[in-house]
C-alpha cells in the first residue's frame, strides 16, 4: 500500500489504509523502514509482533492527529503570549 502511495496512486479515504495518505513520500519511506526493521525480529524475539502492532498503531494515531482540523487550528493559533510575573 505504501508503495502505491509513493507512486502517486490514489486510494480513497474509505480504504482501510486510507489514513496513510496524510504522510509525504519521506514519511512513508520512514514508515516502511521501521516496519521492515520490526518485522525482521519476528522470528527471533517473542515480543516482535507486539512491537510491530504498536508501531503501526502509533503511525495510525499520528495520521489521525495530522488530519485533525482542531489540532491544526491549535498549532496555528497565534495568540499573544503573556509572560508570567514573579508572585509577590
C-alpha positions in Angstrom: 0.0 0.0 0.0 2.7 2.5 0.9 4.4 1.8 -2.4 1.2 2.6 -4.3 1.0 5.9 -2.4 4.7 6.6 -3.1 3.9 6.1 -6.8 1.1 8.7 -6.5 -1.7 6.1 -7.0 -4.9 7.4 -5.4 -6.7 5.5 -2.7 -10.0 6.6 -1.2 -10.4 7.6 2.4 -12.7 4.7 2.9 -9.9 2.3 2.2 -8.7 0.5 5.4 -5.3 2.1 4.8 -6.5 5.5 3.6 -5.0 7.1 6.6 -1.6 6.6 5.0 -2.4 9.5 2.6 -1.6 12.1 5.2 2.1 11.2 5.0 4.5 12.6 2.4 6.9 10.4 0.5 9.7 10.8 3.0 7.5 9.8 5.9 6.2 6.8 4.0 9.8 5.7 3.5 10.4 6.1 7.2 7.3 4.0 8.0 8.4 1.3 5.6 11.9 1.2 7.1 10.5 1.0 10.7 8.0 -1.8 9.7 10.7 -3.8 7.9 13.1 -3.4 10.9 10.4 -4.6 13.3 9.4 -7.4 11.0 12.9 -8.8 10.8 12.8 -9.5 14.6 9.6 -11.6 14.4 11.4 -15.0 14.2 13.9 -14.2 17.0 12.1 -12.0 19.6 9.0 -13.1 21.4 7.6 -9.6 21.6 8.3 -8.7 18.0 4.6 -8.9 16.9 3.6 -6.7 19.8 6.2 -4.2 18.8 5.0 -4.3 15.2 1.4 -3.8 16.3 2.4 -0.9 18.5 4.5 0.7 15.7 1.6 0.6 13.2 -0.8 1.9 16.0 1.5 4.9 16.6 1.7 5.8 13.0 -2.1 5.5 12.7 -2.6 7.7 15.7 -0.2 10.2 14.2 -2.2 10.2 11.0 -5.4 10.9 12.9 -3.7 13.8 14.7 -2.3 15.2 11.5 -5.7 15.2 9.8 -7.4 16.7 12.8 -8.7 20.2 11.9 -8.9 21.1 15.6 -5.3 20.2 16.2 -4.1 22.1 13.1 -6.0 25.1 14.3 -4.5 24.8 17.8 -0.9 24.7 16.4 -1.6 27.6 14.0 -3.3 29.7 16.7 -1.3 32.9 17.1 -2.5 34.1 20.5 -0.2 36.7 22.1 1.8 35.1 24.9 1.7 36.7 28.2 4.8 36.5 30.3 4.3 35.3 33.9 5.4 37.6 36.6 7.0 36.7 39.8 4.4 36.3 42.6 4.6 38.8 45.5 
